[in-house]
Amino acid sequence: MNPTRVQVLFFLLFCLPSKLLAKSEEYPGRIPDELESDGGHILGTGMGGMSAISGQNSVKSNPAMLVFEKQYQLSAGYHWPTFGREFYQAGIVDSKTSSIAAGVTYTSFVDEYKTNEPIPVERRRQHYYDSPLKNRVSLGFGQAFSNFAAGLGVQVVNRVENEEDAKRGVTFGFGLAALLNPALRFGLSVENAGNKKVRDIAPLTYRGGLAYTLLNGNLTAHLDYRQRQRVKQELLIVEDDYLVEFDGKSGFERLGILSCSVRIQDLLRVLGGYGVEIGGRRSTLSGGLALVNQSFSLSYLLSKPYLDEEPIHQAVNLAVQLNM
């Protein structure tokens, strides 16, 4: 490998994130886990690898990536979040039967969100850091153009009944992905543009990422940057039986994510990711194992979305490839 390329890669993956870290105002709350769950096994990379992972994982984060694997895939996943109700996700991706790749994911919850009855003191933290959502439908479309691809995303979110906020909203997204050379790929995306009415359940998010392939494709290393609009759960914090207001502007969370995927014996894939908030307190750690072959993949994923807290987000996901 070219020594200059090695030096540049090392700087991007290890030196640049540490140089960007600078102390700034801290936010006391946390984001609901469902808002950071895109489906598939991307949870195992800490939501990194947006320029490397295709399929259901990319419908929300970067629909342009749908075109990079020719497949007809059905998938389903179940999540045990750190706070709030358990939820599930199902999806279909077709990048095989047409020149335009398409995917849809559906997210919903096992239990109803309580709005009209008193919440016991011991349950208020669990309730407050839940996602106040009935369901979420995400659509993605991608088209290849020579050595790059463009994508369009649409989300329809249905909120629980609330007199103050809109019950339903539609947002839009865009994505680009390109091969710089056979080993290096980059991606850019915007999620939830036009979200003014539903920003707390569909925060505006900007992403950029690089993915580098090593060892004949058995190892991919990813460096991602994510800038996400903060939601109200990050601006208020639950203490015992009441909410403490945080006197500050909502702003954006800026997160740098370093992740990788290692393939072992063409069957087992090991995933890992570490994220650090630029100018803030948050750090994340994720991992997962996936059994993968030409017909299916089955993954078990773990994530600590806040390393300074004990709860762990767990998920399982099954994807089946169909011959069309």
N, C-alpha and C positions, 0 to 999 in steps of 0.2 A: 504494500500500500504506500502511496505517495506520502513522505514525511510531512509535507505542508498540510495535506488533508488531515492527517492525524492530529496535528497541532491545532488546527481550526476546530475540529470536532471536539477535542478535549476542552478548549476554551468555551465552546457553546454549551457543553453538557455540564461542566463542573465549575468553571471560573466565573462566567457571566452571571449565573443566578446569585452567587455570594456577593458580587460587586453591586448588584441592584438592591440588596437588602438595606433598608434604612428605617430607623425607628420613626413612627408617626402615631397619630391618634388611634387608640384601640377601641373596638366595638365589643360590648359585653355579651351579646346574644349569640345566636347561631342560626344557620340556614337549615330548613327542613331537608331531610335526606332525599325525599322524592324529587326535589327540584334539581338534584345533581345526579340523577340516575337515568341514563340514556338507553338502557337495555343492553342485551348481549353480555359480553364479558369485559366491557370497557371499565366496569367498576374496579376490576383487578389491577388496572394501571392507574388508578386514582383519577380517572377521567382524562388521562393523557393519551397520547398516541393518535390524535385526531387526524394526522396525516399518514397514518399507517394502517388503521383498522377499518375494515369495510363492513358491509352487511347491516344488520339492525343497529349496531353500535353507532353508525354514522347518519342515520335518518335525521336526528336532531342536531348533532354537533357539526357535521359537514356533509350535506347531501351530495356534493360533488364526488365523494369517495365511493358512492354506490357503484360507479362504473368500473372500478378496478378489479373486481372479481366477477366472473360470469357465473351466476348461480340463480337458482330458484329455491328460496329458503323459507321455512316456517320456523318460528321460535317462540318460546314461552319462558318466562322467568318469575321467580317468587322472591320477595324481599322481606327480611326482618330488620327494620330500621332501628337506629339508636333511640329514637323517640317517635311516638305516634303510632298510627295504625299500620299493620302489615299491608303490603300492596303487591300487585302482580302486573306484569307486562307481557303483551303478546304482539307478534309482528310478522309481516310478510315482506319479503324483498324479492323483486324480479329484475335481474339485470341480464337475463338470458334470452328472453323471447322477443325483445325489441331493441332498437338502437337507443332508446331512452330508458334508462334504469329508473325504477320506482320502488318506493318502500313506504310502509305504514306501520306505526306502532300505536298500541292502545294501552293506557295505564289506568288502573282503577284500584279500589280499596276493598278489603274484606268486610270492614265494618263501616257504619255510617259515622259521619262527623257530627258530634253533639253540639247543638247551637241553642236549644230552647230549655235546657235543664241545667240546674246548678252542677258545677264540677267539684267533687270533693277536693280538699286541700292537697291530699297526697297525689292526686292525679293531674293537678293543674300544670305542672311542668311538662308532663307527657303530652297533655292536650295542646298547650301553647306552641310547642315546637313541632307539632304535626303540620302537614300541608292542608290548608282549608279548601280541599278540592274534592269534587265528585269524580271527575275523570279527565283525561287528557288524550287527544288524538293528534299524532304528529305524522305529517306527510312529507316525503322527500322525493325529488326528481333530479336525475343527473344526466348529462350529455357529454360524451367524449369529443374532443377536437384535437386531432393529432396527438401531441404528447402532454396535453393538459385537459382538464375537465371542469365544467361549471355545473352548479346545482342550485335548485330552488327549494325552499322549505316553507311549510305552512303548519301552524299549530292552532287547534281549537281547544280551548280550556273551558270547563264547566265548573264554576265555583259552587260551594255550598250556599244555601239560601242566606242572604245577608241584605239588610235594608240599606246599608251604606254603600255597598260596592256593586259593580256590574256582575250579573250572574254568569255571563258568557262573554268570551272574547276571542278574537282571531288575530294572530300575529304572523309575521313573515320572516323568512331567513334566506341567506344567500351563502354560497360557498364556492371556493376555487381549490383545485389541487393540481399539482404538476410534477412530472419527473424531471429533475435537473440533470440527472444522469442515471444509469441503471441501478445505482445503489442509494441515491439521495432523492428524497421526495419532500415537498413542502405543501402546506395547506393554509388557507385563510377562510374565516367564516364569520357571519353575523347571525345571531339567533334572537328571535323575538323583537324584531323591529316593529314599530307601530303598536306598542304595548301599553299605552298610557292608562287605559281602563283596567288592566289586569297585571300591572307590574309586579305585584307581590306574589303572584302564582306563575308568572312568565317573565322573569327578569331579563332585560336586555343584556346580551353577552357577546363579546368579541373574542375570537380565538385566532391564534397563529401557531404553527407547529412545523418542526422538522423531524424527519425519520430517516435513519441511516441503517442499511442492511449490511451485516457482517457474517462471516463464516458460512458462505454459500447459502445464505438465507435462513440459517438456523438461529440467528440472533438479530433482533432489531432494537435499536436504541432511539428514544424519542425525547425531544425537548419541546415543551409547550408553554405558551403564555395565554392566560385567560383573564379577561377583564369583565367582571360581572356586576351588574347593578345590585345594590344591597336591597334586602327585603326587610319588612317591619320586624320580623323575629330577631334580627341582628341589632335592632335599635332599642329594644326593650328586653328586660330580663326578669325572670320570675324569681322572687324571693319569698319563700313560704307561701302565704296565701294572697299575695298581691303582686302587681306589676310595678316595676321601677322604671320610670321614663329615662331615656338617655338623651341628653341635651346636645345634639350634634346633627350635622348634615348627613344625609344618607350616603352619597358618594358611590364609589365603586370599590369592589374587592379586586386586587391584582395578585394573581397567583402564578408562580412559576412551577412547572411540574416536570420532573425527570422520571422517565419510566422505561421499561424494557419488556421484551417478550422473548423467551428462550424455548426452542423446540428440541425435544429429546426423543430420539429414535422414531421420528415421524409420527408419533402418536400422542405424546405428552407435551403440553405447552405450559410453561411456568411464567406467570405474570407478576410484575411488581411495579410500584410507583411511589414516589415521594414528592410532596408539594410543600412549598413555603410561600406564605403571603409576603409580598413586597411591601415593606413599611408597616407591618401589622403583626399580630400575635399568632396567627393561625399556622399550623403545619399539619400535614396529612400523611398517612401511610396506608398503603393498600397492597394486596397480593391475591393470588389465585392459582388454581390448578385447573387445566382443561384437557379432557380427552378428546382428540380430534382425529377424524379420518375423512374420507371423501363423502361419506353418507351422513354423518352427524357430528355434533360436538356437545359435550356435557361439561359444565364448569361449576366450580364452587369458589365463591369469592368472599373476601373479607376486606373491610375498610374501616380505619379509624379516621373519620372526617375531621376530628379535633384531637390531636395527640395528647393534649393536656386533660382530656376527659376519658373516663373508663369505657363507656358504651362502644360496642363494635357493630357495624352494619354488616349483615350477612346476606348472601343471595345465592341462588342456584339458577342456572339457565340451560335449557336444552334447545338446540337448533338442529333441524333435519333438512338435508338437501334432497330435493325432488328432481327426478329426471323428466324433462319436458321436451 
